[in-house]
Amino acid sequence: MTYADRLSERFDGAARLLPGRLRERAERLPAADRAAAEELRLRVGSPAAVLMPEGEISLGGEPVTRRDIELAVEIATGASVHSSQSSMRRGFISCRGGYRMGLCGSVFMSGGGVGGFGAYSSAVIRIGRERRGAADRLLPGLFRDGRFRSTLILAPPGAGKTTLLREIVRRLSSGDGRRPGLRVGLCDERGEIAALREGEPELDVGPRTDILDACPKAEAAMMLLRTMNPQVIAMDEITSPEDIRAVESARNCGVALLATAHGACPADLRSRPAYRPLFEGGVFENTVLIRRDGPVRTYELMKGEPL
């Protein structure tokens, strides 16, 4: 199977989360478009759309209905919406195969927080992919004196942070002729990095990676530190104060870190008070900035801009 075939297959897996008539329209896309697609988008009152590197294109046909999104949610949760209520209160569903469905609509409050959705207005299915070789040129610069140095991947939403994180984890865990593989503890809170299914990852994260799936990052990091003796702890999208405290705790235990965060550049992150502990404590020695120009992504290692 060629790389383009694998990308098309990932799209087909995402399309299977759609109800029948929308799935049929998605599957009519040419193979090249299926391979390049990044998201499937549903909005009540508008035709379904697919996000391409150059922007959204309509799949045409009848407008999406609220029932269409309800059916997509039923498919994504295996007809057990109740079992996914915890993540749905945060606006998403982790789906088998490493896909994530984001949701919008009318929410209801319960106990001082979001209790769930009363009605859906839109949904988006992210199509996570493996990109073998994406870290080839970048990886040597993440080591110094033979040791992997704590690294933060920084980019705006949708730029490919999770994809690059997954590939670096795979390479660290696998090793090569110059370096032995490292024990990596992976905090996969949303189930889209490794996509565990019955204990086996559907996406390749390497042979020496121990995965905690569907567990909040703060708790997962501490569990991995206590039980698995990792050399590197990896996590996606550090956003909350709890995540930041977990990162600091791991660093204080002498473990290298690999994480992602939303931001246009290091200065952007420094301007936000929640992230102040990261750069005041010098938690990350490397910052990787992802730049995107249409379908082309470039990775800039900013050694002069540690956090």
C-alpha positions in Angstrom: 0.0 0.0 0.0 1.4 3.4 -1.0 1.6 6.4 1.3 -1.2 8.1 -0.6 -3.3 4.9 -0.3 -2.8 5.0 3.5 -3.9 8.6 3.6 -7.0 7.8 1.6 -7.8 5.0 4.0 -7.6 7.3 6.9 -10.2 9.6 5.2 -12.4 6.6 4.6 -12.3 5.7 8.3 -13.5 9.2 9.1 -16.2 9.1 6.5 -17.6 5.9 8.2 -18.5 8.1 11.2 -21.1 9.9 9.0 -24.7 8.8 8.4 -25.3 7.1 5.1 -26.2 9.9 2.7 -23.4 12.1 3.9 -20.9 9.2 3.9 -21.8 8.5 0.3 -21.1 12.1 -0.8 -17.7 12.0 1.1 -16.7 8.8 -0.6 -17.3 10.3 -4.0 -14.3 12.6 -3.6 -11.4 11.8 -5.9 -8.6 9.8 -4.3 -6.2 12.8 -4.4 -8.7 14.9 -2.4 -9.3 12.1 0.1 -5.6 11.8 0.7 -5.2 15.6 1.3 -8.4 16.2 3.4 -7.9 17.3 7.0 -11.4 17.5 8.4 -15.0 16.7 7.6 -17.4 19.4 8.7 -21.2 19.4 9.4 -23.3 22.5 10.0 -27.0 22.4 10.4 -28.6 24.2 7.4 -25.5 23.9 5.1 -24.2 21.1 3.0 -21.4 19.0 4.5 -17.9 20.2 3.7 -14.4 18.9 3.7 -11.4 21.0 4.9 -8.5 20.9 2.4 -5.1 22.6 2.8 -6.4 25.5 0.6 -9.7 25.8 2.6 -13.1 24.3 2.8 -15.0 22.8 -0.1 -18.6 21.8 -0.1 -19.7 18.2 -0.7 -22.9 19.5 -2.1 -26.3 17.8 -1.7 -29.0 18.6 0.8 -28.2 20.7 3.9 -27.1 18.9 7.0 -29.9 18.4 9.6 -29.8 18.2 13.3 -30.7 14.5 13.0 -27.7 14.0 10.8 -25.4 15.2 13.6 -27.3 13.1 16.2 -26.7 10.0 14.0 -23.0 10.9 13.6 -22.7 11.2 17.4 -24.4 7.8 17.8 -22.0 6.2 15.4 -19.0 7.9 17.0 -20.0 6.6 20.5 -21.0 3.1 19.4 -24.6 4.0 20.2 -23.6 4.7 23.8 -23.7 8.4 24.2 -23.8 8.1 28.0 -20.4 6.5 28.1 -18.8 9.5 26.3 -20.5 12.2 28.4 -17.3 13.1 30.2 -15.5 14.1 27.1 -18.6 15.5 25.5 -18.9 18.0 28.3 -15.5 19.3 27.0 -16.8 19.5 23.5 -15.5 16.4 21.8 -15.7 12.6 21.3 -12.6 10.4 21.0 -13.5 7.9 18.3 -11.9 4.5 17.4 -9.1 4.8 15.0 -7.6 8.0 16.4 -10.3 10.3 15.1 -11.8 13.1 17.1 -15.3 14.6 16.7 -15.7 18.2 18.0 -19.2 19.4 18.7 -21.1 22.7 19.0 -24.7 23.6 19.8 -26.9 24.5 22.8 -25.4 23.3 26.0 -27.1 22.9 29.4 -25.4 23.7 32.7 -25.2 21.3 35.7 -23.3 21.6 39.0 -21.6 24.8 38.0 -20.3 23.5 34.7 -21.3 22.2 31.3 -23.7 19.2 31.7 -24.0 18.2 28.0 -25.6 19.2 24.8 -29.3 19.9 24.4 -29.1 20.3 20.6 -26.3 20.1 18.1 -25.6 22.8 15.5 -22.2 21.6 14.1 -19.6 18.9 14.2 -16.1 18.4 12.9 -14.2 15.2 12.4 -10.4 15.6 12.6 -8.5 13.1 10.4 -5.3 12.3 12.3 -2.5 10.8 10.2 0.9 9.3 10.4 3.6 11.2 8.5 6.7 8.9 8.5 9.8 10.9 8.0 8.4 14.2 9.2 10.9 14.4 12.1 14.0 13.1 10.2 15.8 16.5 9.8 14.5 17.8 13.1 15.3 14.9 15.5 19.2 15.2 15.7 18.8 18.8 17.0 16.6 17.7 19.9 19.5 15.8 21.5 22.5 17.3 23.2 25.4 15.4 24.7 23.6 12.2 23.7 20.4 13.0 25.7 17.0 14.0 24.4 16.2 17.5 25.7 12.7 18.6 26.8 10.9 20.0 23.7 7.8 22.0 23.2 6.0 21.9 19.8 4.3 25.2 19.2 1.8 26.2 16.4 -1.7 27.6 15.9 -4.6 25.1 15.8 -4.7 22.8 12.8 -1.0 23.1 11.9 -0.1 19.5 12.6 1.2 19.5 16.2 -0.3 16.1 17.1 1.1 14.5 13.9 4.6 15.7 14.6 4.4 14.7 18.2 3.3 11.2 17.2 6.2 10.9 14.8 8.8 12.1 17.3 7.4 9.6 19.9 7.7 6.8 17.4 11.3 7.7 16.5 12.4 8.1 20.2 10.8 4.8 21.1 12.2 2.9 18.1 15.7 4.2 18.2 18.1 3.9 15.3 21.7 2.8 14.5 23.1 5.7 16.4 20.8 5.8 19.5 19.0 3.1 21.4 15.2 3.4 21.8 13.9 5.3 24.8 11.1 4.4 27.2 8.3 6.9 26.4 5.3 7.4 28.7 2.4 8.7 26.5 -0.5 10.7 28.0 -3.1 10.2 25.3 -6.0 12.0 27.0 -8.2 12.2 23.9 -7.2 8.9 22.3 -5.9 10.4 19.1 -2.2 10.0 19.3 -2.0 6.2 19.6 -5.7 5.3 19.2 -5.7 2.3 21.5 -8.2 -0.3 20.6 -8.5 -3.2 23.1 -5.1 -2.4 24.4 -3.3 -2.2 21.0 -2.4 1.1 19.3 -3.9 1.6 15.9 -1.3 4.3 15.1 2.4 3.5 15.4 4.0 5.1 18.4 7.0 2.8 18.7 7.8 -0.4 20.5 8.9 1.1 23.8 5.9 3.4 24.4 3.6 2.9 27.4 0.2 4.6 26.8 -2.4 5.9 29.2 -5.5 6.5 27.2 -8.6 8.7 28.1 -6.9 9.8 31.4 -6.5 13.5 32.2 -2.9 14.5 31.4 -2.1 15.6 35.0 -3.1 12.3 36.5 -1.6 10.3 33.6 1.8 11.9 34.0 1.9 11.1 37.7 0.8 7.5 37.1 3.4 6.9 34.5 6.1 8.4 36.8 5.1 6.1 39.6 4.7 2.9 37.7 6.5 2.8 34.3 9.9 4.4 34.9 9.8 6.5 31.7 12.8 8.3 30.2 10.5 10.7 28.3 6.9 11.8 29.0 4.9 13.0 26.0 1.5 14.8 26.0 -0.6 16.8 23.6 -1.9 20.3 24.1 -0.9 21.5 27.6 -3.6 24.1 28.4 -4.8 23.9 32.0 -3.0 24.9 35.2 -3.2 21.2 36.1 -1.3 20.2 32.9 1.4 22.8 33.6 1.8 21.5 37.2 2.2 18.0 35.8 4.9 19.1 33.4 6.8 20.8 36.2 6.5 17.7 38.4 7.8 15.5 35.7 10.7 17.8 35.1 11.6 17.8 38.8 11.7 14.0 38.6 14.5 14.2 36.0 12.3 13.0 33.1 12.5 14.7 29.7 9.3 16.1 28.3 7.7 16.3 24.8 4.5 18.4 24.6 2.5 20.7 22.3 0.8 24.0 22.9 -1.2 26.5 20.9 0.7 29.6 19.9 2.1 31.6 17.0 5.6 31.9 18.5 7.4 31.7 21.9 6.7 35.4 22.6 3.0 34.7 22.1 3.1 32.0 24.8 5.1 34.2 27.2 2.4 36.8 26.9 -0.1 34.5 28.6 0.1 34.3 32.4 -1.0 30.7 32.6 2.2 29.6 30.9 4.5 31.8 32.9 5.8 28.9 35.1 7.1 27.1 32.0 9.5 29.8 30.9 10.3 31.1 34.4 11.4 27.6 35.3 13.2 26.9 32.0 11.1 23.7 31.6 11.7 23.3 27.9 15.2 23.5 26.4 14.0 23.3 22.8 11.1 24.9 21.0 9.9 23.7 17.6 7.8 26.1 15.7 5.6 24.8 12.9 5.0 27.1 10.0 2.4 26.3 7.3 2.0 27.5 3.8 -1.0 25.7 2.3 -0.2 22.0 2.3 3.5 22.6 3.1 4.7 22.5 6.7 8.1 23.5 7.8 9.7 22.9 11.2 11.9 25.5 12.8 14.0 24.4 15.8 14.5 27.6 17.9 17.3 26.7 20.3 17.8 30.4 21.0 14.2 30.6 22.4 14.0 28.1 25.2 11.0 28.1 27.5 
